[in-house]
Amino acid sequence: MYGYLSTPFVLSVLLTPLLLLSIDLATAQVMTSNSYQIQTDSVNVGGGLSSSPNYSLESTAGEIASGISSSDSYTVRAGYQQMLDSYIALSASGDVSLSPSIPGVSGGIATGTAAVTVITDNSGGYQLTIQSETSPAMQSGAYTISDYTPAGANPDFNFTTSAADAHFGFSPEGADVSKRYLDSGGSCNHLAGSDTVDSCWDGLSTSPKTIANSSASNHPFGTGTNIKFRVGVGGSVVQPAGDYVATTTITVSTL
């Protein structure tokens, strides 16, 4: 199972107005309230939950036309006991804009954060990836800002912008951040490392990069990951004015 969403991020140069972009998410639950969601339900005449020290039983009675049917273009699992084996959901925060605006002559730094939450009852856990739709990711018409390039194979512990640089990078933070973005002693990509705030910066790619993963269920509360984005424009770079936009796709899948 997997899910995805496309997220635009906006940078304004030379104090031009910031764009306001929205993210539309679709949900599909049969019943909801402020405190719960029921993914599927069943109408029948009997059944329920029963258990003993030696077993646990979920049963239904009276269902019609239950079972598995398929064709070349679909598969139907009908009936309560034929429902999907696991559940996964991905949600994201609202509009994201990088700020402050960067003067094109003197340069500067602009930042923004996207908060995403994954909920799954899959016992094998999940994997969260990010990729850009274009290369480089940050564009304004014919003008672009390069994707951040770490000094080596691993992310840079610090986001470093020299006078001649103009680049756009990201850094994930959260309880399930993948090994590549964990740090130890000022370097990144450590299995037993820490998740130091504002550390381990990487560049986007049109190929997916794993930013978080877990090997266990986190239902019902889920796990959040903050994806920090940063643009740096050096003092010797004359960046053309415009509203620069980077669109990314964030995908979650069960393991």
matplotlib code that plots the C-alpha trace (Angstrom):
import matplotlib.pyplot as plt

x = [0.0, 1.1, 0.0, 1.4, 0.8, 2.4, 3.6, 4.6, 7.2, 7.7, 10.6, 10.3, 13.4, 13.9, 10.9, 8.3, 5.0, 4.9, 2.6, 0.0, -0.3, -2.6, -2.5, -5.7, -6.0, -8.7, -10.0, -12.2, -13.7, -17.2, -17.5, -15.5, -15.5, -13.0, -11.5, -11.8, -12.0, -13.7, -12.0, -14.5, -17.7, -19.9, -23.7, -24.6, -26.7, -24.1, -20.5, -18.0, -14.9, -14.2, -11.0, -9.6, -6.0, -5.3, -7.0, -8.6, -11.5, -13.1, -16.3, -19.2, -22.5, -25.1, -22.9, -23.9, -21.6, -18.4, -15.1, -12.4, -13.2, -11.1, -10.6, -7.8, -8.4, -9.6, -9.6, -12.6, -12.3, -15.9, -17.0, -15.5, -13.1, -11.8, -10.9, -7.4, -4.8, -3.3, -4.2, -1.9, -2.6, -0.5, -1.4, 0.5, 0.4, -1.2, 0.4, 4.2, 6.2, 9.9, 10.7, 12.0, 12.2, 15.9, 17.3, 18.8, 21.9, 23.0, 21.7, 20.4, 18.7, 15.0, 13.4, 10.1, 8.8, 6.4, 4.9, 3.7, 2.2, 2.0, -0.5, -0.4, -1.4, 0.9, 3.1, 6.0, 6.0, 6.3, 8.7, 8.5, 10.2, 10.5, 11.3, 11.1, 9.1, 11.8, 15.6, 16.6, 13.6, 13.4, 12.3, 10.8, 10.1, 13.4, 15.4, 16.4, 18.1, 20.4, 19.7, 21.9, 25.0, 26.7, 30.5, 30.6, 28.3, 26.5, 24.4, 26.3, 25.9, 25.6, 23.8, 26.8, 26.4, 29.5, 29.5, 29.1, 26.4, 22.7, 21.1, 18.0, 18.2, 16.2, 16.6, 14.0, 13.5, 11.4, 11.3, 11.6, 14.2, 16.2, 19.8, 21.1, 19.9, 21.0, 24.3, 27.1, 30.0, 29.2, 28.8, 25.7, 24.6, 24.9, 22.7, 22.7, 23.1, 21.1, 18.6, 20.2, 18.0, 18.9, 21.5, 22.2, 21.2, 20.7, 19.5, 16.3, 16.3, 13.7, 14.4, 12.9, 15.0, 13.9, 13.6, 11.8, 11.1, 9.8, 9.6, 6.5, 2.8, 2.2, -1.6, -3.6, -1.6, 0.9, 4.4, 5.2, 8.2, 9.1, 10.8, 12.8, 13.6, 16.2, 17.4, 20.8, 21.9, 25.5, 26.5, 28.2, 25.3, 22.8, 19.7, 17.0, 13.8, 10.8, 8.6, 10.5, 8.5, 9.6, 7.0, 7.8, 6.0, 5.9, 5.1, 4.4, 4.3, 4.0, 6.9]
y = [0.0, 3.5, 7.1, 10.4, 14.1, 16.9, 19.9, 23.3, 25.4, 29.1, 31.5, 35.2, 37.1, 40.9, 41.4, 40.4, 39.2, 35.7, 33.3, 31.4, 27.8, 25.2, 21.4, 19.4, 16.1, 13.5, 11.2, 8.2, 6.9, 5.6, 7.4, 10.1, 12.4, 14.7, 11.7, 8.7, 7.4, 4.1, 3.0, 0.2, -1.2, -4.3, -4.8, -8.3, -10.2, -11.5, -12.1, -10.0, -10.5, -13.4, -14.7, -17.0, -17.5, -19.5, -17.7, -14.5, -14.7, -12.1, -13.3, -12.1, -13.8, -13.0, -11.3, -11.7, -12.1, -11.9, -13.1, -12.2, -11.4, -9.9, -9.0, -7.6, -4.1, -4.6, -6.7, -6.7, -8.0, -8.1, -8.7, -7.7, -10.6, -9.7, -6.1, -4.9, -6.4, -3.0, 0.7, 3.6, 7.4, 10.4, 14.0, 17.3, 20.8, 23.7, 26.2, 26.5, 29.6, 30.2, 33.5, 36.1, 37.3, 37.4, 40.6, 39.6, 41.7, 41.2, 37.6, 35.9, 32.8, 31.8, 28.9, 27.0, 23.8, 21.1, 18.9, 15.4, 12.7, 9.0, 6.6, 2.9, -0.3, -2.4, -4.5, -4.1, -0.3, 2.2, 4.2, 7.9, 9.3, 12.7, 13.7, 16.8, 17.1, 19.1, 19.4, 21.6, 21.7, 25.5, 27.4, 30.7, 30.6, 30.4, 31.0, 28.4, 27.9, 24.8, 21.9, 21.8, 19.5, 18.1, 18.1, 14.3, 11.2, 12.1, 15.1, 18.2, 18.6, 22.4, 24.2, 26.1, 29.0, 30.6, 34.0, 32.3, 29.8, 29.9, 26.6, 24.9, 22.1, 20.2, 18.4, 16.0, 15.8, 13.4, 10.2, 8.0, 9.9, 7.5, 6.7, 9.1, 12.1, 11.0, 12.6, 11.9, 14.2, 16.7, 14.2, 12.6, 9.1, 7.2, 4.3, 5.1, 8.8, 11.8, 14.0, 17.4, 20.3, 22.0, 19.4, 17.0, 19.0, 17.4, 18.3, 17.2, 14.8, 13.6, 10.1, 9.4, 9.7, 7.9, 10.5, 8.4, 4.8, 2.5, -1.2, -1.3, -0.1, 3.4, 3.3, 5.2, 8.2, 8.2, 9.7, 13.2, 14.3, 17.9, 18.6, 21.8, 23.6, 26.3, 28.5, 30.3, 33.0, 34.2, 37.9, 37.7, 36.1, 38.3, 36.1, 37.3, 38.5, 36.3, 33.9, 30.7, 27.5, 23.9, 21.1, 17.9, 14.5, 12.9, 9.2, 6.7, 2.9, 0.0, -2.4]
z = [0.0, -0.6, -0.8, -2.1, -2.3, -4.2, -2.2, -3.7, -1.9, -2.8, -2.5, -3.4, -4.6, -4.6, -2.2, -4.7, -3.2, -1.8, -3.5, -1.3, -2.4, -0.9, -0.6, -1.2, 0.5, 0.0, 2.7, 2.5, 5.7, 6.2, 9.6, 11.3, 14.4, 16.0, 17.8, 15.5, 11.9, 10.8, 7.6, 6.7, 8.2, 7.7, 7.8, 9.0, 11.5, 13.9, 14.8, 16.8, 18.9, 21.2, 22.9, 25.4, 26.8, 23.7, 20.8, 19.5, 17.0, 14.8, 13.1, 11.0, 10.0, 7.4, 4.8, 1.1, -1.9, 0.2, -1.1, -3.7, -7.3, -10.0, -13.7, -15.8, -14.4, -10.7, -7.6, -5.2, -1.6, -0.5, 3.1, 6.4, 6.6, 3.1, 3.9, 3.3, 5.7, 6.7, 6.8, 5.9, 5.7, 5.0, 5.9, 5.5, 7.0, 5.0, 2.7, 2.8, 1.8, 2.3, 4.0, 4.2, 0.6, -0.6, -2.1, -5.5, -5.0, -1.4, -1.1, 2.0, 3.5, 3.3, 5.1, 5.4, 7.0, 5.9, 8.6, 7.5, 9.6, 8.7, 10.4, 9.8, 11.5, 9.3, 11.6, 9.2, 9.4, 6.6, 4.3, 3.5, 0.4, -1.3, -4.8, -7.0, -10.2, -12.0, -12.0, -10.5, -8.2, -7.6, -10.8, -11.9, -15.6, -17.4, -14.1, -11.7, -8.3, -8.1, -5.9, -2.8, -3.4, -0.3, -0.2, -0.2, -0.5, 2.8, 3.6, 5.0, 8.7, 8.2, 5.4, 3.9, 1.4, -0.1, -1.8, -5.2, -4.2, -5.0, -3.9, -2.4, 0.1, 2.7, 6.0, 7.7, 11.4, 13.5, 15.5, 12.4, 10.4, 8.2, 8.9, 6.1, 8.1, 11.6, 12.8, 15.2, 16.0, 13.3, 10.5, 8.9, 8.0, 11.3, 12.2, 16.0, 15.6, 16.8, 15.1, 15.7, 14.8, 11.5, 10.6, 7.7, 4.6, 1.2, -2.3, -3.9, -6.9, -9.4, -8.0, -4.6, -1.4, 1.8, 4.6, 7.3, 8.0, 10.7, 11.3, 13.4, 13.5, 14.9, 14.9, 16.1, 16.8, 13.9, 13.6, 12.4, 10.3, 9.7, 6.4, 6.6, 3.3, 2.9, 0.0, 0.3, -2.2, -1.8, -1.8, -5.2, -7.0, -8.9, -8.8, -11.2, -9.5, -9.4, -7.5, -7.4, -7.0, -6.2, -6.4, -4.6, -4.3, -0.8, -0.9, 1.9, 1.5, 3.8, 4.3]

ax = plt.figure().add_subplot(projection="3d")
ax.plot(x, y, z, "-o")
ax.set_aspect("equal")
plt.show()
